[in-house]
Amino acid sequence: MSQKLRIIIPLALLGIAGVAYAAHISTGTLSAFGWESISLICPIGALGTMLASKMLVPRAVISIVLAVAAILLLGRAFCGWLCPVPVWSKLRGIFKKGGGEAAPLSAAEKRALKTSCAGGCSSCADRKPADSRHIILGGTLLSAAIFGFPVFCLVCPVGLSFALVFLLIALFGGGDVTWSVLIIPALIAAEVIFFRKWCSHLCPISSFMSLIGRANRTFQPAIDDAKCLETSHGATCGRCAEVCEVGINPRHPELGTTFNECTRCRACADVCPGHAISFPLIARKTAGAPALEPTPAGASGAPAIGSDLDLDEPSEALS
């Protein structure tokens, strides 16, 4: 259900903005919201505006403060629930060549992933490349200061998504035909559909949220060891890590991306066969029980894991 809502909500926001535009009601978009005397703009646009004008703009400052407060509370939830870019990204499947799904990892490959250092040793840390999103963010702000206007706003896929809706309404409602009807969809396709790593490698908004999100401690995925199959039954699972779009491993955080990248999409909670993952306001600090080793049937101490344990359909005993 969460995954369907992540598609429905951004499309609903686009639809609401389109209806307001057609009804001549000034509400703005996710990039620049406005209602009567209230107006807010996205933090990247706000920073770019002040750097371009080389002065403090009160409404831009307020927009940044509110954005920072929201990120400190919810992390990158905007990316997971409101941004239309992930919806457009799903169109990539249209351009995929045949061949079916990728082959599942072998047992040896899974063991290698679980025992890898995940960049923790000095040799791997030395090879770890810089986050390209932060470089793009720096270039975005620098370009605004050099050219005197927020350049990124011209190509931001969030703003372009709403502009496309408005253009289509103008096209079919009033016959207003401009080159933008072709240019804007082409830009969205180039940025989101063909640049597959837009969100994780290029988006400066994602970079800003990631940097501020390092101070976030709320609504992060937490695992109940009593329900997790690894800790309660000694079974090998790892499904939460497999479905995470940003590479977080909730069960073994040291093996994945840090939690400041979490978009609160709830994919890990939805797929967990033991319903062990939740997103509490403040996660309780626990010692974290180590994963149990599977015990042969009949041995004393821990329950045996038999073939009757269905990981696809969690039993009530695990909930």
Steps between C-alpha positions, in 0.01 A plus 500: 500500500784740583650460155167582332458808717847618397370516144152630577608791723741672254251454217224642722714806574558551128126464442408746776747755364356451153141550618602813692677633192198434277272668757735801522569433866852597603653218706839444341681166491733291714784719372331828591189486714285806550165586654398864535775662710676169576773389262775240528759373255717191496825530700722472190304775328515709816877463532545567128283812518701649785833416338381649171375821661787503752263600777288339767141449390271455804258260333789296363651479847165389645468237226845360581432493875171313451663257257783428744249443782302258283815309403616476861163346587424285193832461320460451124130416522434757227695279258301193594147638514460838327757535224366409152843392373476138629167469317660601170789266577264206480463574129848357454344157481355593163850535358645185657607226267359154541681241699300471819617578848856474613607166640485480880819513700665171574564386857870585460417850378266559791768387747750731335262795538440425866868467581618796293651797674253740332767766478600470863864411446759761408563361153132513405455841661784634287324378184157637592408770245353835594122526490427648158175655630700731726715607205184576301360694796816710518485564126132593525565765763814626327317539168230707671764735641680530165202542264280703735201263507429146629600304188397161637137612526489498119569126487371374836285193421265581789418842362495367143241238599256769611588718200410207274156471660437873453617487139270209420205685651586808294542285189171310520303773677599801292699367207813676623779322313863579583832325465488437875251221437786308339796633696370434852408132446837453328682646801304283744572190291870584474539571872285229654442219253834482323722628783423201720691629801340843521375471858808326640776666294381833358215660694616804707173493697582145606851618591365782719264264681774242545736753659237641737364151564824396669357667810166320467417242770124462463282260302792282403446128432527297819501121526326298770747219573222284639331497157799513266565157349877539528503569872197299612540192279855514370367505142670678211277772359635839392186602313495846659841573349405355163203732445655823629529743210781696665707203618427502874529174692269542803604165655874563454545879466877469471459315170290764325440869447459721806150579628515864392418373150175334613194628311250339741348313206420203728600246236708315762206486743261381230724214387612381845355148549503537879351852508802597708567847355330816619567875482462632856539866589808414703646152470581329827867438549563129541810290513392327180489124526743326266359276232453146622672213329256239366470214746458139383167342572487337838786701648431678824515872554344660188212396279580329176415665170313256284378510146152584624607858576355697208681827449246619244201463733593600857326298763310653784761366739751746361280808528 
